[in-house]
Amino acid sequence: MSARIKIKRGLNIKLAGEAARSVTVLPLPQLFAVKPPDFAGLTPKLLVNTGDEVFAGTPLIYDKNNEAIKFSSPVSGEVVEILRGNKRRILEIKILADKEINYELFKKINPDDLSRDEIKEALLKSGVWPFIRQRPFGTVANPGEIPKSIFISAFDSNPLAPDINFIIQDNDPDFQTGLDALKKLTDGKIHLNIAADAATSPVFTNAKGVTINKISGPHPAGNVGVQIHHIDPVNKGEAVWYINPQDVLIVGRLFSAGKYDASRVIALTGSQVNDPKYYKTIVGT
């Protein structure tokens, strides 16, 4: 049964420089980087060396604490630098991108035809798994656990945050495919949380296999941690997973197109930006 939650405490800060509703596709940059410090609790171990050629979807590192969790290159090209910090901690794996992206090829298949273990294996092998996080602590989800639920916040209440409804439009098939894969990973519900007081994309309202909850109130109403607290709190010994809507698309494209397509739409905003708008680029730019 869906819930309707009203957040009473909080504050919406009005700032100038909201992004115009247009998307510019950025040219493919020359240099990309995967940064292990972006992932809490990760102890990275290298799978590549400087000079190696990689494809989009080629694993670059794995987690020493859970060797099944791999992090893949978002583009094809050459590993040109492995930047280390204190105690030789890996800070960045830099990739000089090809002019055209070449992909590792994975199996195109309907997630409904796969078991939980097969879904999990596909996500881990491709490097898509790290997009799934878990609470408490915001770490990469543990593939050895079954979460009691999975959360997706379909809106962001932060100041000048991108409009997820605008970004996600026209992506119905990939989003639904991603949901079909994710629902195999839990015995509980997938909670898709939308803003109660704003227009919502049909991509979200027509989604199948999820519980759609309506959230109202000021920021931090769009924060997934706040939503988890009000709808399905995490008790001792439990885990709740969560994932960004754009990352659901990446999951969906893995199964529908058979490749790790890490494209993403971002918003360049703020009062000092001459032309604030949306840009389509790739993770790691």
C-alpha positions, 0 to 999 in steps of 0.5 A: 500500500502506498504512503503519503508523507508530509515533511514538516521541518525543513527549508527551501532555499531559493537561489538564482540560476535554475537550469533552462529546460534544454539539453546540450550533448557535450563532445566526448572529453579526452580524459576520464577518471574513476575515483575510488575515494568517492565510494565509502568503505572501499579498499580498491585493488587494481585489475589494470596497469598503465598502458592497458587498453580497456573497453566501456565495461572493462573492470578496473578495480575490485573491492578487497573486502568483497572481490565480487564488487568490480568498478568498470571503465565508463569509456574505451581507451588507454589507462594513462595514469594511476594516481596514488596518495599517502601510503600508495592509496589509489586516488584515480585511474585515468583513461585517455578515451577513444574518439568513439566508445567501444563496449564490452558486450553482455547478454541482452535479456529480459530480467523477468527471465532471470533468477536473482543470482543471474541478475546479481551476476550480470550487475557484478560482472559489468561493474554496474553493481556499485550504483546500488548503495545501502543504508546504514552508512551509504556504502556499496550494497553487499551482494551477499545480503537481501535487503528488506526494501529498495528506495528510489527518490524521483525528485531532489529538493536541494537548492538548484537541483536538477529536475529528475522528471525532465531528465528521465522523460522519454526513457520509459522502456529502460527505466522499467527494465531497470525496475524489473531487474531490481525487484528480483534483488529483494523480497520486499518492496521497491519504493518509488517516491515522487513529489506530491505537490509537483507534476510527475513524469509518466515514466514514474507514474506508469512504473510497474512492480513498485510502490509509489509514495507521495512526499510533500514538504520542504527540503530535505523531503527529497533526501532518500534517507529521510524517506527511508526513515518515514516509510521503512526505517532501518533497524539493527541488523537490517539493510535497505538499498537505494539507487538514483533514477538515472542509475536505474536507466544504466541498469536497464540499458545493461539488459536491454542493450547488452552494454555498460552505457554510463551516459548521464544528464547533469545540470550546470546551475547558479547565479554565476553561470551565464547560461544555466542548462542541462548537459548530457555527458558520461560518468567520469568526465 
